Amino acid sequence: MGRTVPARPPRAPVTPGLNATNDAALPSPNGKPRRRQDDGWLDRWALTVSDLTRLTNTHPMMDAIVEEQRGRRIRIGDRWLADFASCNYLGFDLDEEIIASVPEYLAKWGTHPSWSRLLGNPRMYPEIEEQMTELLHAPDVLVLPTITHIHTSVIPVLVGDGTIFLDGRAHKTMYDGAMYAAGHGASIVRFRHNDPEHLAELLDDAMYPSPRVIAMDGVNSMTGNAPDLAAFSRLATEHHCLLYVDDAHGFGLIGERAPDEACDYGTSGNSVFRHLGVSYDDAVLVAGFSKSYSSLLAFMSLTTPLKDALKVLAPPYLYSGPSPVASLATTLAGLEVNRRRGDLVRLDVWRKTERVLDAMRDLGIHTPNTSGHPIIEIPLANHAEIDEVGRYLFEHGIYVTMAAYPLAPKSEVGFRIQVTAANADDEIEELIAVLTSLKERFQLEQLHPATA
Ligand SMILES: Cc1ncc(COP(=O)(O)O)c(C=O)c1O
């Protein structure tokens, strides 16, 4: 059920303890108005993301409290819904074998040894890094708690006072890492999304200082499509740049190709470089375990000298609390399950995703997804309908990710379906039935003739 929130007053009320201090009555020390006095600063922030603020305050599919879950069915209030907003693509969050692996590690290590990595590494860390180096066929691997930690701490080290060439639609966390680097003296240059020709023009311009880093996504978190990584890799080598790729959504799902592969995702789930046959020379791959492996941990592929340098240069290695023991345990168990039956799980995700994509083709509903990846974005022809469309889905028992502005550009506002191995076939059929009736009531983008 949606929460109704009283209409906001035009100005933020003064909240004791936040901005109403006794000091506020005193003259400001520098003669300027006190920044946090009753000046509406929080409302101004809220205004910059007003669509999202409104939906977050009023929409049942935003900021929801999930009371319980059974498989991929979740209960919000008194309503049960099929969850298509989960990024646990392989269903490892619900895998009995992986869940059963945790208590043994907790008994050995407690819940949380709390050392930063520099202070002490439970043995699980080198084990994960060794297994990941083997899985990725990378020179070496470094793990840190999250991708966000990696972007904000590693991009500034890689670029120094040089230039970051940032894809125009790079994930916000990478953008934030670039901004952090800019604070340390780097320049940021944006290139058109997925456009190696535009990037080549910019790289030809000698006015952008070195070192140079090209930063972009692997499998895109909205479209589900991968870039032409080989073209970007060639540019990186020709122009003496480092290619920095965030494949949060590809890792675990897509992997190296094999003649006997069961589906188009390839095998092993060892990420976009191996999937597209692109070398790690002049490149760093960043991804996480928090989607496909359902564990709070992230990693980067890199050379051993860079890894050694980051151990003393990247603040999360030196200072941040570590991932919980349960997450290190589920990462190790997930790697084991991946070796034994990962390809079967991927086949299952692929089959369920194909069923949804086929049905959408039959219905004439457009999605930018051309890859068959289980991220299916459905843009609305009229973005003002986002609120009602979301309510319709919710009331018909389907939970999705709302892609409201600024999570998506205004022209692409809509919703995103994620299919996971843990979604049962009857949930997939329910989804298709609801999409069928949704299309009768709302203006979805029509299938483009080229993809029809
Ligand atoms: C492409 C991409 N990068 C980074 C992140 C953030 O990852 P983490 O939670 O590990 O910081 C996300 C999360 O949605 C993502 O989609």
The ligand as an ORCA input file, in Angstrom:
! r2SCAN-3c Opt
* xyz 0 1
  C      27.083     -0.395    -12.893
  C      27.108     -0.315    -11.390
  N      28.244      0.030    -10.776
  C      28.313      0.133     -9.438
  C      27.214     -0.122     -8.642
  C      27.355     -0.007     -7.150
  O      27.916     -1.189     -6.678
  P      28.304     -1.362     -5.138
  O      27.039     -1.615     -4.400
  O      29.213     -2.563     -5.101
  O      28.987     -0.126     -4.708
  C      26.016     -0.502     -9.235
  C      24.832     -0.769     -8.400
  O      23.713     -0.791     -8.792
  C      25.951     -0.605    -10.648
  O      24.810     -0.939    -11.253
*
